[in-house]
């Protein structure tokens, strides 16, 4: 089974140490497409590999001389299940597990720590219906320190840098109320 590569976009990054950020989010347009987002401090050769839940290699790719990218991968021809997406930039290896499954007419929220030392968090919201969601970040005293509104048409994903907060809660609300939260 082949994964169809849909396109490439470059993400700008700052120069400095060779640290990196990495997240996998569901595409806003198609539920079977996942976007791999990578941002490094220096240009390097980055290896991407995708394995099924039995550990079998499904896809691999080598991206040379890059400090950042966003790449979509189409899972529509693959069976439903869990897959691991691994990024290796030559200095560090990071893996994220994704769940490829059909979603009924509901909203789902996924909040995952991408880099616990620097408090980087990936948020993915999927909805089979169009609508607005409110994303709130609360500090340890449960005070709102950040709030934004996003229109979701299929899905929405974003990487948040919460480096100034030791403990926080992320909440996602829609018109019906709280649809997902996570405290770290």
Secondary structure, 3 states (H helix, E strand, C coil): CCCEEEEEECCCCCCCCCCEEEEEEECCCCCCEEEEEEEEEEEEEEEEEEEECCCCEEEEEEEEEEEEEEEEEECCCCCCEEEEEEEECCCCEEEEEEEECCCCCCEEEEEEEEECCCCEEEEEEEEEEEEEEEEEEECCCCCEEEEEEEEEEEEEEEEEECCCCCCCEEEEEECCEEEEEEEC
